[in-house]
Amino acid sequence: MIKLMKGNEALAEAAIRAGADAYFGYPITPQSEVLEYLAREAKQRTGMVVLQAESEVASINMVYGAAGTGKKFGLPLQVLE
């Protein structure tokens, strides 16, 4: 099935299909759509942990923790459209 998606949605969908175990993000424009998409879709389709951090620093500290346990995780990225 072909589905038209925005760049951020495609990035989030790729994280789901790649089997990411977690995504830690801080909702700031323009990457807020990634966090919103994952919160909506990943919870229904996978066991992915999707957390909204209180700051960028908190988000990267969560990434360090996930990496230390060997989990696959998503990192907030900026997709320019």
N, C-alpha and C positions, 0 to 999 in steps of 0.2 A: 504494500500500500504506500502510495506517495502522499506525503503530508507537507504542506508549506509551513515553514517555521522561521522565526526570527533567529538571529545568530546566537543569542543567549539561550534560547530554548534548545537549539541544536547542541550546544555545549553541554547543557544539563542532561539531555537525552543520551548523549555519548557517555557521560559519567554513569548513568544507569545501566546502559548496555555493556559497558566495560566492567561492571561488577564492583564499583566503588562501594566500600563499606560505610563511609561517612563523608559528610560535607559540612564544613564549618565556615560560615560566612557572616559578614557584617553588611547589612543592607544599605548600600550607598549607590546612587546612580553612577554609572549605568549597569552595574552587575546585579541589582536587586531582583531582576527577572529570573536569574539563575536560582537564587534561594527560593523564590516563590514557586517556580516550576517544580523544583525538587521536593519542596514541602508538600505539594499537591500530588505529584505523580509517584515519587519514590516510596512514599509511605504506603500507597496502595499496591505497588508492584514488587517491592523488595523489602528487605529488612534494613535498608540504609538508615543510618542515624543522620538526621538533618538538624543542625543546631544554629541558632542565631546568636552570635557572640555579642558582647557588650561593647567591643572595640576591635580595631584591627589587631592590636597587640594580643588581646585575648584569643582571637581567631588563630593567629600564628602559633600561640602556645598550645592550643588544642591540636594543631597540625603536628607539632613536635611530639606530643603524647601519642597520637595515632601512629606516627612513623616509628616511634620507639617500640610499639607492639607489633609492628609488621603488617598493619592494616593498609588497605588501599583507600585513599581519601581524595576528596576534591578540594582544591584550593581556589579561593575567590580570584577570578581573572576578569579583566576588562576586555569586552568584545566591542570593537568599534563598528558601528553599522553605517 
